[in-house]
Amino acid sequence: MRLIYLALIPALALCACKKVDSDMAASALPEVTVPEMSEATMKEVTQTLSSDDFEGRAPGTAGEEKTIAYLTQKFKAAGLEPGNGNSWFQDVPLVEISAKNTSPLTVTGKDGTVMSFAERTDFVAVTYQEQGKIDLKDSDMVFVGYGINAPEKGWNDYEGLDVKGKTVVILVNDPDFGTESLDGEFGGRAMTYYGRWTYKYEEAARQGAAAALIIHDEAPAAYGWNVVESSWTGPQFYAQTENGGADQTKANGWIQKSTAEKIFAASGQDLTKAMAAAKQKGFKAIDLGVKASLSFDNDFAKKNSKNVIGILKGAKRPDEYVLYTAHWDHLGRCTAAPDGDDICNGAVDNATGTAALVALAEAFKTQGAPDRSIIFLAVTAEESGLLGSKYYAENPVYPLSKTAGGVNMDAFSMAGPAKNLTVIGKGKSQLDAFVEAAAKQEGRSPDAEPTPEKGFYYRSDHFSFAKLGVPMVYFEGGEDLVNGGTKAGSALAKDYTENRYHGPKDEYDPNWDWSGVMADLRLYYRVGRMLAMTDSWPNWNEGDEFRAIRDKSRAEK
Ligand SMILES: [Zn+2]
């Protein structure tokens, strides 16, 4: 994942204005000296992992075998110990499900007229169930607004509804989308987890729906239909479960907004009005009075992928932990570029972050073990929905209640040194104080992400830990470049997202300027080292969505 740079909104004051406990004041943080960090390591690991030989590092392929063998060797050489008993690995059981022979989506109106929608152009659908055949027949369609059940906010779009066997139609993002400020039940224009599509499908399954269809809308989704189409067709990875996904909906999918408009019109409803109504507290779901049918076949195969774990034991409190995470996986073979290149090498995303794990391990070893232990965790299947990090968080090798916090690294900026850094989820936790102190020591300004409505905080591996209460920071080099300022920075960022991001041209470039990367690496070092040298337990800020679960986890330790 890396799509943080997009619209640049200059001079935006984005203070979430939440209380920060005074014991986390930057002045109380330990002093850190940064040892020499190896640019040669960053280059070598990035170049090796993104070579065609590694075939784009898709989970369950020969590319995975090469990747995990290479990483183990680098972790060992850096002086780490195996992080899972005697093993460098944690097995992550996955199931690969590929849909085929997908029928059109047909919608039968009250008067018996049938509308037919084509796969890929009008809709996409997959199943999370290990079923050879999915057959949805005449399933009543219900519009459930944003599909949110948030008892702590007194908000329930499913209030009084029984959606068993039905197809729920859902809006993407959350009810505060479109507001300017950061005030509101759902974080104002900042997206909350209730706005993510993953949440929508989770809740629909909890409600017992047969199918869940999200209405695609470019602005609140933060990406175009092309991304939906390419991501939701072809083989999909899910976590293996004991019940083979029996508690999931039969089908999860997306429909184009134009498709939704036609369905609403056929049921005598107006989509625009329904969307406005869905933003209001007390919104009542709308029975569309039409029936959906859809079928497809599935091939499925169980595969074990692996997280790679190394540990540097703490000198004073080895049973307290600090995490560094980066995903090693990428997209593997993918849609070919015009020149025939069909390997998505993922050099920036995320060979760079993985290389940083190795370079940081070397630096920590050079400096000597800090008080707390450091876990270097290279996770699999981030690109398939944060599956490797989710698996670790749900099956932690080291207790989460004893994990003080962590730093996630996903795709370094290759644009050269920047005067600022972009902090995703600024205002969420007391770790902000650590980031601010590190930035200050490096003479850089820690800016909030310019587009919190895009929900980046929920789109990389730190979120798997946050969801279970562990405070995690996620930041990277900003766009205000030392050479050329924000104009140059945003142009380079745009070039990356348009021409390389998740495509075959995210490749290693021998002409890259690594000075910005090395400056960012110093920040990651400082934050992790400070956290490993303090005896404080930073928490989520008062009122944050993850605070209650952390309090509970720490109380149980
Ligand atoms: Zn990534």
Residues whose N, C-alpha, C, O or C-beta is under 5 A from the ligand:
A	BS01	ZN	M1 R2 D349 N350 D410
